[in-house]
Amino acid sequence: MPSVELDLRRLEPGEAPRPTQLEPVGTATAVVVRGPVPALSAVLAALLKAGRTAEVPVAWEPGPDKSSDALARALGIGTGDPRDLTLVRDDHGGVLLHHGRIEAAGGRRSLSRRLGLQAHHDDIRVADGEITRIDVRPDWSAVDTIGVTVMTLPLRPTRHTSGRALQVASDPARIVRDGVPYPRPVTRWTWYADDRVRWRLQP
């Protein structure tokens, strides 16, 4: 199948592409994605499911939002040669490119809401007890690395760590992947930079 162009610029904030929109990705020889970060994340997740992340170059035309702008700068969109990059994935089949969050499930979002949780970042225990949230970001200046920030209480100092994998066991938690909420609460979650898998960026 020839190169596939996906125009996903009409995605609303917090919306992921529909599975039918991603059907051509699995057999494409190259993909051009137009749209916000969740569009690119969904395409890479579809390629991961097909086992083709390393062989299908992906070009991205970012959306006009702040997250797209920040990720485009971090990836050097529009500059340099094609390159193979870290793939940060989770144990539920998703891909993380810009920002992940773990917070209390249910009801209205608020920094006053607390979540009972234990979390390890590689061999470091970064949380054990009640917290407000955990933020996770791929580190595009490093290889196979994610940065983790734990907020224990609002307006208090946060804890920052850097490593390859974050493992969490918790009370029912809300997960947000690149702005898109996971469809149901979870009690276990893992984000990790997979050192066995790469994706090909066509900048």
C-alpha positions, 0 to 999 in steps of 0.5 A: 500500500502506498503512503497514507495521509491522515487529516485529523485536524478536526479532533476536539481536545481530549478526543482520539481518532476513531478506529476506522480512521486508523485502518489504513495505517497497518498496511501503509509504507509511510504515514503523514499525520496532520493534527494534534498530539493524540492523532500522532499517538494513535497512529504510533499505537496502530503501528505498534499493534501491527508490529511495524513502528520501525519500518514505517516512517511517520511525518507529522504536521502539528496542530495549532495547540500548545501541546503540539507546539511543545512536542514539535519543538522537542522532536525537531519537526522540520529539521534534520534527517529521518531518525529512530526514536524511543517509543514510550508505551503502556501496558494497555496498548497505548503510546505516550509522546508528550504528557501522561497523568495519573490522578484520582478517578471519578467526579470533578477534577480538583487538586484537593482530591487525593489518591492512595498509590504506590509507585516505583520509577525503576528501582526508586519508590517515588510514592507510597501513600496519598498523593494528588497526581503523577505527571509523566513526560518522555525525555526527548533529549535522552534515550529510553527515558521518562521523567516523573513528577509526583505532587503529594500536596498542592503548592508543596514541592514536587519530587522529580525523577528520571528513568525508564519505567514507572509502575503504579498500584493504586486506588481506582485512578484516572489515566490521561494519555496525551490529553485523552482520558483512558475510558475506565478507572484502573488500579495498576498502570505501567509506562515504560520506554521500550528499549526493544522498539523504535519508531521512525520520524520523518521530520 
